[in-house]
């Protein structure tokens, strides 16, 4: 697998003045589904670790620029890809194709990042559907990473009745792009500016999510729940208690059934779905950095 970098440009790395300069980098690689767009936020000093950020359904990696910059300021090399059907990657309509293929692309992004920054610890951070993809990757086979961070994991899903669930695989095969589920943007964050930016972002999918993506999420949530006894890597779970897009009880499922002996769960009282985009985001990102730094010796 080869990566083809686009132009690079320096970034400021955050709202606060800092002596650390950040390089923003972008490119594409030929993964599952082909034409996978990626971007990175890199410190100007040797990386302390590599992180691959995995975005959620209907959005794209660019919405995590503030997270990538903050982590890069602290010395982490941060890479993020756009899933098939999302952002600047191939496909469209937020059609993920398959979660298995998306997990392969995350593994491909991790390989690219590792080649550029060898011999340092490796971490994965996933949000919502991205956390499901990360958990799928970490439980389908042994995964050589130092730790995993998941935000709003969709593991406790109650969608439709028995007949609707039985029809879902047929629907996704016959009409994979049929819109079946709308996301209310006011539920992503309590910050009106975040909601406005989401609504006006041309790279965000604003229609209903397609049948294939919905079915893939539902099916994979069942698979991952059945394999949580294989989840042994150090794990940090982030969950807003006022999340109305993903059941907060997904964090409980992990806490109760994951085999990891190094498991931390942060429940943020009153926060909505996107904890990295809430008014308390500095606290949330700070908690992630503190956890990452505590695990740097585990490479």
C-alpha atoms as a printed R data frame, in Angstrom:
    type eleno elety resid chain resno       x       y      z
1   ATOM     1    CA   UNK     A     1   0.000   0.000  0.000
2   ATOM     2    CA   UNK     A     2   1.453   3.363 -0.976
3   ATOM     3    CA   UNK     A     3   0.611   6.855  0.193
4   ATOM     4    CA   UNK     A     4   0.743   9.815 -2.124
5   ATOM     5    CA   UNK     A     5   1.160  13.025 -0.125
6   ATOM     6    CA   UNK     A     6  -0.327  16.294 -1.255
7   ATOM     7    CA   UNK     A     7   1.173  19.668 -0.454
8   ATOM     8    CA   UNK     A     8   2.062  20.374  3.155
9   ATOM     9    CA   UNK     A     9   1.584  23.612  4.972
10  ATOM    10    CA   UNK     A    10   2.418  24.907  8.452
11  ATOM    11    CA   UNK     A    11  -0.367  25.349 10.980
12  ATOM    12    CA   UNK     A    12  -0.654  27.264 14.210
13  ATOM    13    CA   UNK     A    13  -1.891  24.241 16.165
14  ATOM    14    CA   UNK     A    14  -4.637  25.842 18.253
15  ATOM    15    CA   UNK     A    15  -6.214  28.953 19.637
16  ATOM    16    CA   UNK     A    16  -3.541  29.590 22.273
17  ATOM    17    CA   UNK     A    17  -0.175  31.062 21.177
18  ATOM    18    CA   UNK     A    18   2.494  28.364 21.242
19  ATOM    19    CA   UNK     A    19   6.166  27.959 20.424
20  ATOM    20    CA   UNK     A    20   5.461  24.609 18.786
21  ATOM    21    CA   UNK     A    21   4.796  24.686 15.054
22  ATOM    22    CA   UNK     A    22   2.569  22.097 13.454
23  ATOM    23    CA   UNK     A    23   2.763  20.778  9.908
24  ATOM    24    CA   UNK     A    24  -0.507  19.823  8.249
25  ATOM    25    CA   UNK     A    25  -0.186  17.148  5.604
26  ATOM    26    CA   UNK     A    26  -2.691  15.475  3.293
27  ATOM    27    CA   UNK     A    27  -2.725  12.727  0.714
28  ATOM    28    CA   UNK     A    28  -4.479   9.638 -0.643
29  ATOM    29    CA   UNK     A    29  -3.862   5.914 -0.616
30  ATOM    30    CA   UNK     A    30  -5.290   2.997 -2.542
31  ATOM    31    CA   UNK     A    31  -7.234   1.082  0.090
32  ATOM    32    CA   UNK     A    32 -10.439  -0.954  0.154
33  ATOM    33    CA   UNK     A    33 -12.762   0.921 -2.170
34  ATOM    34    CA   UNK     A    34  -9.764   2.872 -3.533
35  ATOM    35    CA   UNK     A    35  -9.213   6.622 -3.332
36  ATOM    36    CA   UNK     A    36  -8.888   7.020  0.452
37  ATOM    37    CA   UNK     A    37  -8.193  10.644  1.427
38  ATOM    38    CA   UNK     A    38  -6.216  11.350  4.576
39  ATOM    39    CA   UNK     A    39  -4.728  14.252  6.481
40  ATOM    40    CA   UNK     A    40  -2.255  14.605  9.323
41  ATOM    41    CA   UNK     A    41  -1.155  17.048 12.015
42  ATOM    42    CA   UNK     A    42   2.523  16.594 12.797
43  ATOM    43    CA   UNK     A    43   4.797  18.164 15.434
44  ATOM    44    CA   UNK     A    44   8.077  19.723 14.344
45  ATOM    45    CA   UNK     A    45   9.875  17.538 16.912
46  ATOM    46    CA   UNK     A    46  10.274  13.727 16.853
47  ATOM    47    CA   UNK     A    47   6.894  12.136 17.486
48  ATOM    48    CA   UNK     A    48   6.276  10.654 20.909
49  ATOM    49    CA   UNK     A    49   3.658   8.319 19.422
50  ATOM    50    CA   UNK     A    50   1.459   7.809 16.386
51  ATOM    51    CA   UNK     A    51  -2.311   8.268 16.606
52  ATOM    52    CA   UNK     A    52  -4.910   7.395 13.960
53  ATOM    53    CA   UNK     A    53  -8.180   9.292 14.438
54  ATOM    54    CA   UNK     A    54 -11.298   7.605 13.049
55  ATOM    55    CA   UNK     A    55 -14.344   9.796 12.380
56  ATOM    56    CA   UNK     A    56 -18.036   8.987 12.675
57  ATOM    57    CA   UNK     A    57 -20.862   8.468 10.220
58  ATOM    58    CA   UNK     A    58 -21.733  11.189  7.716
59  ATOM    59    CA   UNK     A    59 -18.805  13.444  8.669
60  ATOM    60    CA   UNK     A    60 -15.120  13.645  7.750
61  ATOM    61    CA   UNK     A    61 -11.624  13.887  9.199
62  ATOM    62    CA   UNK     A    62 -11.404  17.680  8.841
63  ATOM    63    CA   UNK     A    63 -13.874  18.130 11.705
64  ATOM    64    CA   UNK     A    64 -11.110  16.878 14.025
65  ATOM    65    CA   UNK     A    65  -8.522  19.518 13.113
66  ATOM    66    CA   UNK     A    66  -8.699  21.075 16.582
67  ATOM    67    CA   UNK     A    67  -8.127  17.670 18.176
68  ATOM    68    CA   UNK     A    68  -5.264  16.829 15.816
69  ATOM    69    CA   UNK     A    69  -3.578  20.175 16.407
70  ATOM    70    CA   UNK     A    70  -3.897  19.917 20.186
71  ATOM    71    CA   UNK     A    71  -2.399  16.423 20.193
72  ATOM    72    CA   UNK     A    72   0.383  17.455 17.808
73  ATOM    73    CA   UNK     A    73   1.313  20.333 20.110
74  ATOM    74    CA   UNK     A    74   1.884  17.684 22.772
75  ATOM    75    CA   UNK     A    75   4.191  15.759 20.450
76  ATOM    76    CA   UNK     A    76   1.843  13.196 18.897
77  ATOM    77    CA   UNK     A    77   1.812  12.506 15.149
78  ATOM    78    CA   UNK     A    78  -1.896  12.409 14.295
79  ATOM    79    CA   UNK     A    79  -3.334  10.899 11.115
80  ATOM    80    CA   UNK     A    80  -6.992  10.712 10.057
81  ATOM    81    CA   UNK     A    81  -8.681   9.252  6.988
82  ATOM    82    CA   UNK     A    82 -12.049   9.827  5.349
83  ATOM    83    CA   UNK     A    83 -14.057   6.604  5.112
84  ATOM    84    CA   UNK     A    84 -15.341   5.423  1.746
85  ATOM    85    CA   UNK     A    85 -18.433   7.473  0.882
86  ATOM    86    CA   UNK     A    86 -17.343  10.269  3.202
87  ATOM    87    CA   UNK     A    87 -15.445  13.551  2.937
88  ATOM    88    CA   UNK     A    88 -12.889  13.600  0.132
89  ATOM    89    CA   UNK     A    89 -12.655   9.826 -0.306
90  ATOM    90    CA   UNK     A    90 -14.193   7.879 -3.186
91  ATOM    91    CA   UNK     A    91 -17.864   6.986 -3.195
92  ATOM    92    CA   UNK     A    92 -20.605   9.158 -1.809
93  ATOM    93    CA   UNK     A    93 -23.877   9.436  0.082
94  ATOM    94    CA   UNK     A    94 -22.181   8.312  3.318
95  ATOM    95    CA   UNK     A    95 -22.267   4.719  2.019
96  ATOM    96    CA   UNK     A    96 -19.553   3.005  4.054
97  ATOM    97    CA   UNK     A    97 -19.572  -0.103  1.860
98  ATOM    98    CA   UNK     A    98 -18.620  -2.398  4.709
99  ATOM    99    CA   UNK     A    99 -17.322  -1.900  8.232
100 ATOM   100    CA   UNK     A   100 -14.824  -4.687  7.571
101 ATOM   101    CA   UNK     A   101 -13.407  -2.749  4.622
102 ATOM   102    CA   UNK     A   102 -13.384   0.459  6.666
103 ATOM   103    CA   UNK     A   103 -11.394  -1.359  9.359
104 ATOM   104    CA   UNK     A   104  -8.909  -2.514  6.698
105 ATOM   105    CA   UNK     A   105  -8.459   1.112  5.650
106 ATOM   106    CA   UNK     A   106  -7.838   2.180  9.244
107 ATOM   107    CA   UNK     A   107  -5.186  -0.542  9.450
108 ATOM   108    CA   UNK     A   108  -3.725   0.794  6.201
109 ATOM   109    CA   UNK     A   109  -3.601   4.320  7.590
110 ATOM   110    CA   UNK     A   110  -1.885   2.992 10.712
111 ATOM   111    CA   UNK     A   111   0.721   1.242  8.560
112 ATOM   112    CA   UNK     A   112   1.421   4.457  6.638
113 ATOM   113    CA   UNK     A   113   1.782   6.453  9.848
114 ATOM   114    CA   UNK     A   114   4.057   3.781 11.325
115 ATOM   115    CA   UNK     A   115   6.355   3.830  8.313
116 ATOM   116    CA   UNK     A   116   6.687   7.593  8.652
117 ATOM   117    CA   UNK     A   117   7.236   7.381 12.433
118 ATOM   118    CA   UNK     A   118   8.727   3.970 13.272
119 ATOM   119    CA   UNK     A   119   9.562   2.625 16.711
120 ATOM   120    CA   UNK     A   120   7.078   4.704 18.697
121 ATOM   121    CA   UNK     A   121   3.836   3.631 20.440
122 ATOM   122    CA   UNK     A   122   0.696   3.468 18.310
123 ATOM   123    CA   UNK     A   123  -2.823   4.443 19.364
124 ATOM   124    CA   UNK     A   124  -6.267   4.496 17.768
125 ATOM   125    CA   UNK     A   125  -8.977   7.039 18.610
126 ATOM   126    CA   UNK     A   126 -12.482   6.533 17.230
127 ATOM   127    CA   UNK     A   127 -15.723   8.461 17.569
128 ATOM   128    CA   UNK     A   128 -19.214   6.916 17.236
129 ATOM   129    CA   UNK     A   129 -19.198   4.772 14.064
130 ATOM   130    CA   UNK     A   130 -15.443   5.348 14.094
131 ATOM   131    CA   UNK     A   131 -15.250   3.778 17.552
132 ATOM   132    CA   UNK     A   132 -17.214   0.789 16.255
133 ATOM   133    CA   UNK     A   133 -14.733   0.419 13.379
134 ATOM   134    CA   UNK     A   134 -11.823   0.599 15.824
135 ATOM   135    CA   UNK     A   135 -13.425  -1.964 18.143
136 ATOM   136    CA   UNK     A   136 -14.119  -4.247 15.183
137 ATOM   137    CA   UNK     A   137 -10.473  -3.990 14.130
138 ATOM   138    CA   UNK     A   138  -9.260  -4.639 17.688
139 ATOM   139    CA   UNK     A   139 -11.444  -7.726 18.208
140 ATOM   140    CA   UNK     A   140 -11.450  -9.535 14.859
141 ATOM   141    CA   UNK     A   141  -7.713 -10.404 15.220
142 ATOM   142    CA   UNK     A   142  -4.819  -9.461 17.536
143 ATOM   143    CA   UNK     A   143  -3.926  -5.796 17.024
144 ATOM   144    CA   UNK     A   144  -0.472  -4.406 17.734
145 ATOM   145    CA   UNK     A   145  -1.293  -1.074 19.337
146 ATOM   146    CA   UNK     A   146  -0.428   0.437 22.688
147 ATOM   147    CA   UNK     A   147  -3.979   1.532 23.395
148 ATOM   148    CA   UNK     A   148  -7.411   2.445 22.077
149 ATOM   149    CA   UNK     A   149  -9.679   5.415 22.825
150 ATOM   150    CA   UNK     A   150 -13.372   5.259 21.896
151 ATOM   151    CA   UNK     A   151 -15.955   8.037 22.108
152 ATOM   152    CA   UNK     A   152 -19.713   7.334 22.094
153 ATOM   153    CA   UNK     A   153 -19.439   3.661 21.094
154 ATOM   154    CA   UNK     A   154 -22.719   2.520 19.446
155 ATOM   155    CA   UNK     A   155 -22.968  -0.881 21.117
156 ATOM   156    CA   UNK     A   156 -26.444  -0.715 22.618
157 ATOM   157    CA   UNK     A   157 -28.666  -0.210 19.574
158 ATOM   158    CA   UNK     A   158 -32.406  -0.811 19.504
159 ATOM   159    CA   UNK     A   159 -33.575  -0.235 15.924
160 ATOM   160    CA   UNK     A   160 -36.937  -1.376 14.610
161 ATOM   161    CA   UNK     A   161 -38.933  -4.501 15.284
162 ATOM   162    CA   UNK     A   162 -38.009  -8.089 14.428
163 ATOM   163    CA   UNK     A   163 -39.505  -7.856 10.922
164 ATOM   164    CA   UNK     A   164 -37.628  -4.630 10.138
165 ATOM   165    CA   UNK     A   165 -34.370  -6.130 11.366
166 ATOM   166    CA   UNK     A   166 -34.950  -9.225  9.232
167 ATOM   167    CA   UNK     A   167 -35.615  -7.077  6.165
168 ATOM   168    CA   UNK     A   168 -32.558  -4.867  6.689
169 ATOM   169    CA   UNK     A   169 -30.054  -7.172  4.884
170 ATOM   170    CA   UNK     A   170 -32.430  -7.496  1.912
171 ATOM   171    CA   UNK     A   171 -32.967  -3.743  1.761
172 ATOM   172    CA   UNK     A   172 -29.266  -2.959  1.931
173 ATOM   173    CA   UNK     A   173 -28.574  -5.398 -0.912
174 ATOM   174    CA   UNK     A   174 -31.335  -4.187 -3.228
175 ATOM   175    CA   UNK     A   175 -31.264  -0.452 -2.427
176 ATOM   176    CA   UNK     A   176 -27.987   0.255 -0.577
177 ATOM   177    CA   UNK     A   177 -28.200   4.044 -1.048
178 ATOM   178    CA   UNK     A   178 -31.808   4.390  0.065
179 ATOM   179    CA   UNK     A   179 -31.957   6.972  2.853
180 ATOM   180    CA   UNK     A   180 -33.314   5.418  6.044
181 ATOM   181    CA   UNK     A   181 -32.109   7.463  9.019
182 ATOM   182    CA   UNK     A   182 -31.738  11.210  9.547
183 ATOM   183    CA   UNK     A   183 -29.360  12.804 12.059
184 ATOM   184    CA   UNK     A   184 -30.647  15.824 13.968
185 ATOM   185    CA   UNK     A   185 -27.653  18.224 13.952
186 ATOM   186    CA   UNK     A   186 -28.847  19.971 17.116
187 ATOM   187    CA   UNK     A   187 -28.049  16.766 19.019
188 ATOM   188    CA   UNK     A   188 -24.350  16.642 18.169
189 ATOM   189    CA   UNK     A   189 -23.306  19.472 20.506
190 ATOM   190    CA   UNK     A   190 -24.669  22.066 22.927
191 ATOM   191    CA   UNK     A   191 -22.486  24.672 21.183
192 ATOM   192    CA   UNK     A   192 -24.579  26.516 18.532
193 ATOM   193    CA   UNK     A   193 -21.422  27.423 16.607
194 ATOM   194    CA   UNK     A   194 -20.538  23.739 16.230
195 ATOM   195    CA   UNK     A   195 -24.043  22.969 14.981
196 ATOM   196    CA   UNK     A   196 -23.919  25.851 12.458
197 ATOM   197    CA   UNK     A   197 -20.525  24.715 11.174
198 ATOM   198    CA   UNK     A   198 -21.837  21.165 10.787
199 ATOM   199    CA   UNK     A   199 -24.948  22.300  8.909
200 ATOM   200    CA   UNK     A   200 -22.905  24.517  6.565
201 ATOM   201    CA   UNK     A   201 -20.057  22.040  5.967
202 ATOM   202    CA   UNK     A   202 -20.202  20.843  2.328
203 ATOM   203    CA   UNK     A   203 -18.222  17.700  3.190
204 ATOM   204    CA   UNK     A   204 -20.796  16.561  5.750
205 ATOM   205    CA   UNK     A   205 -23.557  14.282  4.458
206 ATOM   206    CA   UNK     A   206 -26.806  16.152  5.163
207 ATOM   207    CA   UNK     A   207 -29.318  13.644  3.815
208 ATOM   208    CA   UNK     A   208 -30.583  10.476  5.451
209 ATOM   209    CA   UNK     A   209 -27.988   7.789  6.082
210 ATOM   210    CA   UNK     A   210 -28.165   4.994  3.506
211 ATOM   211    CA   UNK     A   211 -29.518   1.542  4.217
212 ATOM   212    CA   UNK     A   212 -26.155  -0.165  3.752
213 ATOM   213    CA   UNK     A   213 -24.410   2.026  6.315
214 ATOM   214    CA   UNK     A   214 -27.195   1.605  8.848
215 ATOM   215    CA   UNK     A   215 -27.228  -2.153  8.422
216 ATOM   216    CA   UNK     A   216 -23.440  -2.362  8.667
217 ATOM   217    CA   UNK     A   217 -23.457  -0.401 11.924
218 ATOM   218    CA   UNK     A   218 -26.214  -2.564 13.392
219 ATOM   219    CA   UNK     A   219 -24.613  -5.843 12.315
220 ATOM   220    CA   UNK     A   220 -21.145  -4.845 13.533
221 ATOM   221    CA   UNK     A   221 -22.464  -3.706 16.910
222 ATOM   222    CA   UNK     A   222 -23.729  -7.260 17.472
223 ATOM   223    CA   UNK     A   223 -20.424  -8.760 16.300
224 ATOM   224    CA   UNK     A   224 -18.340  -6.537 18.549
225 ATOM   225    CA   UNK     A   225 -20.501  -7.179 21.613
226 ATOM   226    CA   UNK     A   226 -19.996 -10.912 21.114
227 ATOM   227    CA   UNK     A   227 -16.216 -10.438 20.851
228 ATOM   228    CA   UNK     A   228 -15.566  -8.067 23.748
229 ATOM   229    CA   UNK     A   229 -13.825 -10.912 25.562
230 ATOM   230    CA   UNK     A   230 -11.112 -10.520 22.915
231 ATOM   231    CA   UNK     A   231 -10.637  -6.821 23.671
232 ATOM   232    CA   UNK     A   232  -7.496  -6.926 25.784
233 ATOM   233    CA   UNK     A   233  -5.613  -3.732 24.820
234 ATOM   234    CA   UNK     A   234  -5.553  -0.750 27.218
235 ATOM   235    CA   UNK     A   235  -8.792   1.118 26.653
236 ATOM   236    CA   UNK     A   236 -10.226   4.570 27.364
237 ATOM   237    CA   UNK     A   237 -13.965   5.139 26.869
238 ATOM   238    CA   UNK     A   238 -15.503   8.634 26.604
239 ATOM   239    CA   UNK     A   239 -19.252   9.126 26.865
240 ATOM   240    CA   UNK     A   240 -21.571  12.104 27.278
241 ATOM   241    CA   UNK     A   241 -24.451  11.240 29.589
242 ATOM   242    CA   UNK     A   242 -26.916  13.407 27.598
243 ATOM   243    CA   UNK     A   243 -26.086  11.728 24.266
244 ATOM   244    CA   UNK     A   244 -29.341  11.204 22.343
245 ATOM   245    CA   UNK     A   245 -27.757   9.950 19.124
246 ATOM   246    CA   UNK     A   246 -26.005   6.951 20.674
247 ATOM   247    CA   UNK     A   247 -27.199   5.243 23.842
248 ATOM   248    CA   UNK     A   248 -24.799   6.102 26.705
249 ATOM   249    CA   UNK     A   249 -25.240   2.515 27.885
250 ATOM   250    CA   UNK     A   250 -22.786   1.475 25.157
251 ATOM   251    CA   UNK     A   251 -20.043   2.516 27.577
252 ATOM   252    CA   UNK     A   252 -21.608   0.237 30.190
253 ATOM   253    CA   UNK     A   253 -21.485  -2.688 27.760
254 ATOM   254    CA   UNK     A   254 -17.741  -2.226 27.309
255 ATOM   255    CA   UNK     A   255 -17.146  -1.725 31.024
256 ATOM   256    CA   UNK     A   256 -19.022  -4.923 31.861
257 ATOM   257    CA   UNK     A   257 -17.731  -7.239 29.134
258 ATOM   258    CA   UNK     A   258 -14.342  -6.102 27.788
259 ATOM   259    CA   UNK     A   259 -11.445  -8.365 28.795
260 ATOM   260    CA   UNK     A   260  -8.967  -5.502 29.154
261 ATOM   261    CA   UNK     A   261  -7.457  -5.227 32.628
262 ATOM   262    CA   UNK     A   262  -6.521  -1.615 31.829
263 ATOM   263    CA   UNK     A   263  -9.906   0.052 31.297
264 ATOM   264    CA   UNK     A   264 -10.894   3.637 32.077
265 ATOM   265    CA   UNK     A   265 -14.352   5.118 31.476
266 ATOM   266    CA   UNK     A   266 -15.016   8.866 31.597
267 ATOM   267    CA   UNK     A   267 -18.696   9.796 31.720
268 ATOM   268    CA   UNK     A   268 -19.234  13.511 31.170
269 ATOM   269    CA   UNK     A   269 -22.370  14.729 32.880
270 ATOM   270    CA   UNK     A   270 -24.739  16.581 30.538
271 ATOM   271    CA   UNK     A   271 -22.533  16.399 27.435
272 ATOM   272    CA   UNK     A   272 -24.046  15.566 24.053
273 ATOM   273    CA   UNK     A   273 -22.830  13.132 21.391
274 ATOM   274    CA   UNK     A   274 -19.624  14.829 20.196
275 ATOM   275    CA   UNK     A   275 -17.633  15.234 23.391
276 ATOM   276    CA   UNK     A   276 -14.690  16.613 21.376
277 ATOM   277    CA   UNK     A   277 -16.975  19.434 20.163
278 ATOM   278    CA   UNK     A   278 -18.725  20.358 23.392
279 ATOM   279    CA   UNK     A   279 -17.962  23.573 25.332
280 ATOM   280    CA   UNK     A   280 -15.951  21.314 27.688
281 ATOM   281    CA   UNK     A   281 -13.754  20.024 24.862
282 ATOM   282    CA   UNK     A   282 -10.526  21.258 26.477
283 ATOM   283    CA   UNK     A   283 -11.236  19.077 29.505
284 ATOM   284    CA   UNK     A   284 -12.088  16.073 27.313
285 ATOM   285    CA   UNK     A   285  -8.988  16.382 25.113
286 ATOM   286    CA   UNK     A   286  -6.899  16.969 28.225
287 ATOM   287    CA   UNK     A   287  -8.195  13.714 29.707
288 ATOM   288    CA   UNK     A   288  -7.202  11.905 26.509
289 ATOM   289    CA   UNK     A   289  -3.701  13.389 26.562
290 ATOM   290    CA   UNK     A   290  -3.256  12.457 30.220
291 ATOM   291    CA   UNK     A   291  -4.262   8.861 29.440
292 ATOM   292    CA   UNK     A   292  -2.005   8.680 26.376
293 ATOM   293    CA   UNK     A   293   0.981   9.976 28.303
294 ATOM   294    CA   UNK     A   294   0.393   7.409 31.045
295 ATOM   295    CA   UNK     A   295   0.644   4.662 28.404
296 ATOM   296    CA   UNK     A   296   3.617   5.859 26.377
297 ATOM   297    CA   UNK     A   297   5.932   3.305 27.970
298 ATOM   298    CA   UNK     A   298   3.796   0.460 26.648
299 ATOM   299    CA   UNK     A   299   5.235   0.438 23.099
